[in-house]
C-alpha cells in the first residue's frame, strides 16, 4: 500500500482506538475460541492477527463508523476501500493488544477513557436494539398510511408556454394558434425562453403554489386544451397551453421510507431517554450555559492539558448513536414528521 495513503488512512482510526482497546480489555486476550465462529450468518473471515480473526462484518462496521459507507450499504471485499479499512482494523487490534501487554489499562486516565468507551458502546447497542425492534415494516407502513390520509392533493397542470417580448408579438402568435398553427412549433420558433423553447415550451406538471402569481391567476378557470393569455409577467408576455390537469400524486412509500425511518428512529430514542431520565435522579452541578458576548471564558476541566502542550495522540470518540440521532440534523433539531408531497419545481 502507498505509504501516503496509509498514513492518511491511519489518521481516521486514532479517535476509535479507545473503543477497540475497550473491547479487547473486556474480552481478554486469551478468549479466542468464539472469535473463530462467524458473528453473523454468511460472514467471511478476511484476516487474522495472531490468533484473532477479523471478519468482513468488522471491516464494514468500521467503514460505517467512519462515514465511508451508509448503514446497510454493501462493501465489496475486493475493493480498495475495503482493503484500506481492513488495514486500519488490523492496526487497531495490534495497538490495543500491545497496550494490554504494557498494562496501559492500569493508568487512571486510561481507566476513565475505557469506562467512557464502554458506556458509549453499551448505550449504542441498547439504542440500536430498541430501534431495530420498534422501527419495523409495520411501523413504517402505519406512519405512511397516517400521513397519506392527511396529505392534501393540489391540482397539477401540465403546461406549455410561449414567452414574447411584447404584447403585440404575443397577440399575433395567439391568432396563429387560433387559426390552427401548432403551439409547439411556434414555441420553438418564437419563444424567448431559452430553457423551454427547444422542447416546444413544455413546463411539465406544476401546482399553483409554485407558479408565479400571474400564472396562477390566469389558470383559475382554465380547462384542459385551453390557450390562456397573453398575460404580463416580469419576463415578458406569456401564452399558456393547458395540456392536462390532474390531482397531485403523493410520493410512494419507497420514496418516503428514508424520511419515515429517520423520524421513527428519532421518536424511539427520544422516548427512551425521556423514560430513563424520569426514572433516574439527574442533578447538574454547574450553572446554565452562558450566551452572548459578555459571557466569561469557560474554565478548563481539571484533566485538560496545559496550554501549548502537544495534542494527545488519542482523540475523544465521536458522537454516540443517540447523539447522532437526536442532534444530527443541520440545525441540531429533530427531523420533521414526514410529508407526502412531491418535491416541486418552479417554471
C-alpha positions as CSV (number, residue, x, y, z in Angstrom):
1,X,0.0,0.0,0.0
2,X,1.2,3.5,-0.8
3,X,2.7,5.0,2.4
4,X,1.0,8.4,1.9
5,X,-2.4,6.7,1.6
6,X,-1.7,4.5,4.6
7,X,-0.7,7.5,6.8
8,X,-3.9,9.4,5.7
9,X,-6.0,6.4,6.5
10,X,-4.4,5.8,9.9
11,X,-5.4,9.4,10.9
12,X,-9.0,8.3,10.7
13,X,-8.9,5.5,13.3
14,X,-7.0,7.2,16.1
15,X,-10.2,8.5,17.6
16,X,-11.7,5.0,17.6
17,X,-8.6,3.4,19.4
18,X,-10.2,3.6,22.8
19,X,-13.2,1.6,21.7
20,X,-11.1,-1.1,20.2
21,X,-8.9,-1.2,23.3
22,X,-12.0,-1.3,25.5
23,X,-13.4,-4.3,23.6
24,X,-10.1,-6.2,23.9
25,X,-9.9,-5.4,27.6
26,X,-13.4,-6.7,28.2
27,X,-13.0,-9.8,26.1
28,X,-9.5,-10.7,27.4
29,X,-6.6,-11.7,25.2
30,X,-6.9,-15.4,25.9
31,X,-10.6,-15.9,24.8
32,X,-10.3,-16.5,21.1
33,X,-12.4,-19.7,20.6
34,X,-15.6,-17.8,19.9
35,X,-13.8,-15.4,17.6
36,X,-13.3,-18.2,15.1
37,X,-17.0,-18.6,14.6
38,X,-18.8,-16.2,12.2
39,X,-20.5,-13.5,14.3
40,X,-23.2,-13.0,11.6
41,X,-24.7,-15.5,9.1
42,X,-22.7,-15.6,5.9
43,X,-19.8,-13.7,7.4
44,X,-16.4,-14.2,5.9
45,X,-13.0,-14.3,7.7
46,X,-10.8,-11.7,5.9
47,X,-7.6,-11.7,8.1
48,X,-6.1,-12.9,11.3
49,X,-4.0,-11.1,13.9
50,X,-2.1,-13.7,15.9
51,X,-5.0,-16.0,16.8
52,X,-7.7,-13.4,16.4
53,X,-10.0,-13.5,13.4
54,X,-11.1,-10.3,11.6
55,X,-14.4,-10.8,9.9
56,X,-15.9,-9.0,6.9
57,X,-18.6,-7.5,9.2
58,X,-15.9,-6.0,11.4
59,X,-14.5,-4.1,8.4
60,X,-17.9,-3.0,7.3
61,X,-18.8,-1.8,10.8
62,X,-15.6,0.3,10.9
63,X,-16.4,1.8,7.4
64,X,-19.9,2.8,8.6
65,X,-18.4,4.3,11.8
66,X,-16.1,6.4,9.7
67,X,-19.0,7.5,7.5
68,X,-17.3,5.9,4.4
69,X,-20.5,3.9,3.7
70,X,-24.1,4.1,4.9
71,X,-25.7,1.6,7.3
72,X,-26.7,-1.4,5.2
73,X,-24.7,-0.5,2.1
74,X,-22.6,-3.2,0.6
75,X,-18.8,-3.1,0.7
76,X,-17.1,-5.4,-1.8
77,X,-14.2,-7.3,-0.2
78,X,-12.1,-6.8,-3.4
79,X,-12.5,-3.0,-3.4
80,X,-9.6,-0.6,-2.5
81,X,-11.9,0.9,0.3
82,X,-12.4,-2.5,1.9
83,X,-8.7,-3.2,2.0
84,X,-7.8,0.3,3.3
85,X,-10.3,-0.1,6.2
86,X,-9.1,-3.7,6.8
87,X,-5.6,-2.3,7.2
88,X,-6.9,0.1,9.8
89,X,-8.8,-2.6,11.7
90,X,-5.6,-4.7,11.8
91,X,-3.6,-1.7,13.2
92,X,-6.3,-1.1,15.8
93,X,-6.0,-4.7,17.0
94,X,-2.2,-4.6,17.1
95,X,-2.1,-1.3,19.1
96,X,-4.8,-2.5,21.5
97,X,-3.1,-5.8,22.1
98,X,0.3,-4.1,22.7
99,X,-1.4,-1.6,25.1
100,X,-2.7,-4.6,27.1
101,X,0.8,-6.2,27.2
102,X,2.2,-2.9,28.6
103,X,-0.7,-2.7,31.2
104,X,-1.8,0.7,29.9
105,X,-5.3,-0.1,31.2
106,X,-4.0,0.4,34.8
107,X,-3.4,4.1,34.2
108,X,-6.1,6.2,36.0
109,X,-6.8,8.3,32.8
110,X,-6.9,5.1,30.7
111,X,-9.5,3.6,33.1
112,X,-11.7,6.7,32.7
113,X,-11.4,6.6,29.0
114,X,-12.1,2.8,28.9
115,X,-15.2,3.4,31.2
116,X,-16.4,6.1,28.9
117,X,-15.9,3.9,25.8
118,X,-17.7,1.0,27.4
119,X,-20.6,3.2,28.4
120,X,-20.9,4.5,24.9
121,X,-20.7,1.1,23.3
122,X,-23.3,-0.4,25.6
123,X,-25.5,2.7,25.1
124,X,-25.2,2.4,21.4
125,X,-26.1,-1.3,21.5
126,X,-29.2,-0.6,23.6
127,X,-30.3,2.2,21.2
128,X,-29.7,0.0,18.2
129,X,-31.7,-2.9,19.7
130,X,-34.6,-0.7,20.7
131,X,-34.7,1.0,17.2
132,X,-34.4,-2.4,15.4
133,X,-37.3,-3.7,17.3
134,X,-39.6,-0.7,17.0
135,X,-38.7,0.7,13.6
136,X,-40.1,-2.3,11.6
137,X,-42.2,-2.6,8.4
138,X,-45.5,-2.4,10.3
139,X,-44.5,0.9,11.9
140,X,-43.2,2.3,8.6
141,X,-46.4,1.3,6.7
142,X,-48.5,2.7,9.6
143,X,-46.9,6.1,9.5
144,X,-47.1,6.3,5.7
145,X,-50.8,5.5,5.7
146,X,-51.4,8.0,8.5
147,X,-49.7,10.7,6.5
148,X,-51.4,9.6,3.3
149,X,-54.8,10.3,4.9
150,X,-53.6,13.8,6.0
151,X,-51.9,14.7,2.7
152,X,-53.6,17.5,0.7
153,X,-53.7,16.9,-3.0
154,X,-53.3,20.0,-5.1
155,X,-54.4,20.4,-8.7
156,X,-51.5,19.9,-11.2
157,X,-51.4,21.5,-14.6
158,X,-49.3,20.2,-17.5
159,X,-48.4,23.4,-19.3
160,X,-46.6,24.6,-22.4
161,X,-45.6,28.3,-22.7
162,X,-44.6,30.8,-25.3
163,X,-42.8,33.9,-24.0
164,X,-42.8,37.0,-26.0
165,X,-41.0,40.3,-25.6
166,X,-44.2,42.5,-26.0
167,X,-48.0,42.2,-26.1
168,X,-48.2,42.8,-29.9
169,X,-46.0,39.8,-30.6
170,X,-48.0,37.6,-28.2
171,X,-51.3,38.7,-29.8
172,X,-50.0,37.8,-33.2
173,X,-48.8,34.4,-32.0
174,X,-52.2,33.6,-30.4
175,X,-54.1,34.5,-33.6
176,X,-51.9,32.0,-35.5
177,X,-52.6,29.3,-32.8
178,X,-56.4,30.0,-33.0
179,X,-56.1,29.6,-36.8
180,X,-54.7,26.2,-36.4
181,X,-50.9,26.6,-36.1
182,X,-49.0,24.2,-33.8
183,X,-48.4,25.6,-30.3
184,X,-45.2,23.5,-30.0
185,X,-43.8,24.6,-33.4
186,X,-44.5,28.3,-32.6
187,X,-42.8,27.9,-29.2
188,X,-39.7,26.5,-30.9
189,X,-39.8,29.3,-33.4
190,X,-40.8,32.4,-31.4
191,X,-40.5,31.9,-27.6
192,X,-37.8,34.0,-26.0
193,X,-37.5,31.5,-23.1
194,X,-34.3,29.6,-23.9
195,X,-35.0,27.0,-21.2
196,X,-38.2,25.7,-22.8
197,X,-38.3,26.8,-26.4
198,X,-36.5,23.8,-27.8
199,X,-38.9,21.3,-26.2
200,X,-41.9,23.1,-27.5
201,X,-42.4,25.2,-24.4
202,X,-43.0,22.2,-22.2
203,X,-43.1,23.2,-18.5
204,X,-44.1,19.7,-17.2
205,X,-46.6,19.3,-14.3
206,X,-46.9,22.3,-11.9
207,X,-49.1,23.2,-9.0
208,X,-50.4,26.7,-8.5
209,X,-48.5,27.2,-5.2
210,X,-45.1,27.1,-7.0
211,X,-46.1,29.2,-10.0
212,X,-45.6,33.0,-10.2
213,X,-48.8,34.8,-9.2
214,X,-49.6,35.8,-12.7
215,X,-49.6,32.2,-13.9
216,X,-51.8,31.0,-11.0
217,X,-54.3,33.8,-11.6
218,X,-54.5,33.2,-15.3
219,X,-55.2,29.5,-14.8
220,X,-58.0,29.8,-12.2
221,X,-60.8,28.9,-14.6
222,X,-58.7,27.2,-17.3
223,X,-59.7,23.8,-18.8
224,X,-57.7,21.1,-20.5
225,X,-56.9,22.2,-24.0
226,X,-57.3,26.0,-23.4
227,X,-54.9,28.6,-24.6
228,X,-54.5,31.1,-21.8
229,X,-53.2,34.6,-22.2
230,X,-51.4,36.5,-23.2
231,X,-50.7,38.0,-19.8
232,X,-47.8,40.1,-18.5
233,X,-45.0,38.8,-16.3
234,X,-41.6,40.1,-15.2
235,X,-40.0,38.1,-18.0
236,X,-42.4,39.3,-20.7
237,X,-45.8,38.3,-22.2
238,X,-46.9,34.7,-21.7
239,X,-49.2,32.4,-23.6
240,X,-50.0,29.0,-22.0
241,X,-51.5,25.8,-23.3
242,X,-53.1,23.6,-20.7
243,X,-52.2,20.1,-21.9
244,X,-53.6,18.2,-18.9
245,X,-54.9,18.6,-15.4
246,X,-54.8,16.0,-12.5
247,X,-54.7,15.7,-8.8
248,X,-51.1,15.8,-7.4
249,X,-49.8,12.3,-6.6
250,X,-48.2,11.8,-3.2
251,X,-44.8,10.3,-3.1
252,X,-44.6,6.5,-2.9
253,X,-43.7,4.5,0.3
254,X,-40.3,3.8,-1.1
255,X,-39.6,7.5,-1.7
256,X,-40.8,8.4,1.8
257,X,-39.1,5.5,3.5
258,X,-35.8,7.2,4.5
259,X,-37.6,10.2,6.0
260,X,-40.1,7.9,7.8
261,X,-37.3,5.7,9.2
262,X,-35.3,8.8,10.4
263,X,-38.4,10.2,12.1
264,X,-39.4,6.9,13.8
265,X,-35.8,6.4,14.9
266,X,-35.7,9.9,16.5
267,X,-39.0,9.2,18.2
268,X,-37.8,6.0,19.7
269,X,-34.5,7.4,21.0
270,X,-36.2,10.5,22.4
271,X,-38.9,8.4,24.2
272,X,-36.2,6.0,25.6
273,X,-34.2,8.9,27.0
274,X,-37.2,10.7,28.5
275,X,-38.2,7.4,30.2
276,X,-34.7,6.9,31.6
277,X,-34.4,10.5,32.8
278,X,-37.8,10.1,34.5
279,X,-36.7,7.0,36.3
280,X,-33.4,8.5,37.5
281,X,-32.1,11.3,39.6
282,X,-30.1,13.7,37.3
283,X,-28.6,16.7,39.0
284,X,-26.5,19.2,37.0
285,X,-23.9,20.7,39.4
286,X,-23.0,23.7,37.3
287,X,-24.9,26.8,36.2
288,X,-26.7,27.1,32.9
289,X,-24.8,27.8,29.7
290,X,-23.7,31.4,29.3
291,X,-24.6,33.0,26.0
292,X,-23.7,36.4,24.4
293,X,-20.6,38.5,24.0
294,X,-20.4,39.2,27.8
295,X,-20.0,35.6,28.9
296,X,-16.9,34.8,30.8
297,X,-14.3,32.5,29.3
298,X,-15.2,29.0,30.4
299,X,-12.8,27.3,32.8
300,X,-10.9,24.3,31.5
301,X,-11.7,20.9,33.1
302,X,-9.1,19.6,35.6
303,X,-7.9,16.9,33.1
304,X,-7.3,19.3,30.3
305,X,-3.7,19.5,29.0
306,X,-1.8,22.8,29.7
307,X,-1.9,25.5,27.1
308,X,0.7,24.9,24.4
309,X,1.2,21.2,25.2
310,X,1.1,18.7,22.3
311,X,-2.2,17.4,21.2
312,X,-2.9,14.0,22.7
313,X,-2.4,11.1,20.3
314,X,-5.8,9.6,21.2
315,X,-8.7,11.9,20.5
316,X,-12.2,11.7,22.0
317,X,-14.6,9.3,20.5
318,X,-17.2,10.6,18.0
319,X,-20.9,11.1,18.9
320,X,-22.8,8.2,20.2
321,X,-25.7,6.7,18.3
322,X,-28.2,8.5,20.4
323,X,-26.4,11.9,20.0
324,X,-26.2,11.3,16.2
325,X,-29.9,10.6,16.0
326,X,-31.1,13.4,18.3
327,X,-28.7,16.2,17.1
328,X,-27.6,15.0,13.7
329,X,-29.7,17.4,11.6
330,X,-28.0,20.5,10.2
331,X,-29.7,22.8,12.7
332,X,-29.4,20.4,15.6
333,X,-33.1,20.0,15.9
334,X,-35.4,17.0,15.4
335,X,-36.4,15.7,12.0
336,X,-39.8,16.9,10.9
337,X,-42.7,14.5,10.5
338,X,-42.8,13.1,7.0
339,X,-44.9,14.8,4.4
340,X,-46.0,13.0,1.3
341,X,-45.9,16.0,-1.1
342,X,-43.6,15.6,-4.0
343,X,-40.6,18.0,-4.4
344,X,-41.7,20.9,-6.5
345,X,-40.1,22.9,-9.2
346,X,-40.9,26.4,-10.4
347,X,-41.3,27.4,-14.0
